[in-house]
């Protein structure tokens, strides 16, 4: 089943709430597209959507790409149609294929991708737009707050050490990263990397020297246990090996980095397990 709806921003929602013209084009303010990819994400999707509605910056179009949910997700999307420019429900070839669909549908000059179980800070988009306008950059990235439960959290900052980037060693929080539409369309996500396509995409941009700007602010709140689960984190170790190989990292160095990544992930999994 495929559903595509374009809803005027002035339409009243099923709960009687009227959108604050989320998709209205405001003069002199760039349109920002936020894409959420979801499949059976009913538990937290409302929180993600409401974080878009509550943004201080209002020139936003919101697109939801659903992978054929059966858990009530579609009912939630319909409840919030007043705030959604476009939504689709159909099968896909994985999360990055769904992200590419959303990017191809985007009308905004700036694109952010919000996971269905995460949420933005209220001024995230406003801060990001101000940075794009002031610095004429290709990418804006910031900090991410990782929540393990309602009270346990850690703030994660990006880290790009230029001498190590050539080995594929870097840290950027993709959920806290916004990219121009032109750059996303030029490079997109390689769906052959089912758990690490965002890492390959960002590494590409670093290596070809696209202009990054850093915001020393928490832009997104990230719940553990979503698409980046323990199993997918382990798969990403293997995929990072092939990504480094693609960019020309030698076999010996790549092998050592693979072992380091593997040990690091195993220790992280064990730490999480023994905390339960």
Secondary structure as the mmCIF struct_conf table of DSSP 4:
data_model
#
loop_
_struct_conf.conf_type_id
_struct_conf.id
_struct_conf.beg_label_comp_id
_struct_conf.beg_label_asym_id
_struct_conf.beg_label_seq_id
_struct_conf.end_label_comp_id
_struct_conf.end_label_asym_id
_struct_conf.end_label_seq_id
TURN_TY1_P TURN_TY1_P1 UNK A 9 UNK A 10
HELX_LH_PP_P HELX_LH_PP_P1 UNK A 11 UNK A 11
STRN STRN1 UNK A 12 UNK A 12
HELX_LH_PP_P HELX_LH_PP_P2 UNK A 13 UNK A 13
TURN_TY1_P TURN_TY1_P2 UNK A 14 UNK A 15
BEND BEND1 UNK A 16 UNK A 16
HELX_LH_PP_P HELX_LH_PP_P3 UNK A 17 UNK A 17
STRN STRN2 UNK A 18 UNK A 18
HELX_LH_PP_P HELX_LH_PP_P4 UNK A 19 UNK A 19
TURN_TY1_P TURN_TY1_P3 UNK A 22 UNK A 23
HELX_LH_PP_P HELX_LH_PP_P5 UNK A 24 UNK A 26
TURN_TY1_P TURN_TY1_P4 UNK A 27 UNK A 28
BEND BEND2 UNK A 29 UNK A 29
STRN STRN3 UNK A 32 UNK A 38
BEND BEND3 UNK A 39 UNK A 40
TURN_TY1_P TURN_TY1_P5 UNK A 42 UNK A 44
HELX_RH_AL_P HELX_RH_AL_P1 UNK A 45 UNK A 53
TURN_TY1_P TURN_TY1_P6 UNK A 54 UNK A 54
BEND BEND4 UNK A 56 UNK A 56
STRN STRN4 UNK A 60 UNK A 66
BEND BEND5 UNK A 71 UNK A 72
HELX_RH_AL_P HELX_RH_AL_P2 UNK A 73 UNK A 79
TURN_TY1_P TURN_TY1_P7 UNK A 80 UNK A 80
HELX_RH_3T_P HELX_RH_3T_P1 UNK A 81 UNK A 83
BEND BEND6 UNK A 85 UNK A 85
STRN STRN5 UNK A 86 UNK A 89
BEND BEND7 UNK A 93 UNK A 94
HELX_RH_AL_P HELX_RH_AL_P3 UNK A 95 UNK A 105
BEND BEND8 UNK A 108 UNK A 109
STRN STRN6 UNK A 110 UNK A 113
TURN_TY1_P TURN_TY1_P8 UNK A 116 UNK A 117
STRN STRN7 UNK A 119 UNK A 120
TURN_TY1_P TURN_TY1_P9 UNK A 122 UNK A 123
HELX_RH_AL_P HELX_RH_AL_P4 UNK A 124 UNK A 135
BEND BEND9 UNK A 138 UNK A 138
STRN STRN8 UNK A 139 UNK A 147
BEND BEND10 UNK A 148 UNK A 151
STRN STRN9 UNK A 153 UNK A 156
STRN STRN10 UNK A 159 UNK A 159
HELX_RH_AL_P HELX_RH_AL_P5 UNK A 162 UNK A 165
TURN_TY1_P TURN_TY1_P10 UNK A 166 UNK A 168
STRN STRN11 UNK A 171 UNK A 171
HELX_RH_3T_P HELX_RH_3T_P2 UNK A 174 UNK A 176
STRN STRN12 UNK A 177 UNK A 180
HELX_RH_AL_P HELX_RH_AL_P6 UNK A 181 UNK A 187
TURN_TY1_P TURN_TY1_P11 UNK A 191 UNK A 192
BEND BEND11 UNK A 193 UNK A 193
TURN_TY1_P TURN_TY1_P12 UNK A 194 UNK A 196
HELX_RH_AL_P HELX_RH_AL_P7 UNK A 197 UNK A 207
TURN_TY1_P TURN_TY1_P13 UNK A 208 UNK A 209
HELX_LH_PP_P HELX_LH_PP_P6 UNK A 210 UNK A 211
STRN STRN13 UNK A 212 UNK A 223
TURN_TY1_P TURN_TY1_P14 UNK A 224 UNK A 225
BEND BEND12 UNK A 226 UNK A 228
HELX_RH_AL_P HELX_RH_AL_P8 UNK A 230 UNK A 246
TURN_TY1_P TURN_TY1_P15 UNK A 247 UNK A 248
HELX_RH_AL_P HELX_RH_AL_P9 UNK A 251 UNK A 275
#
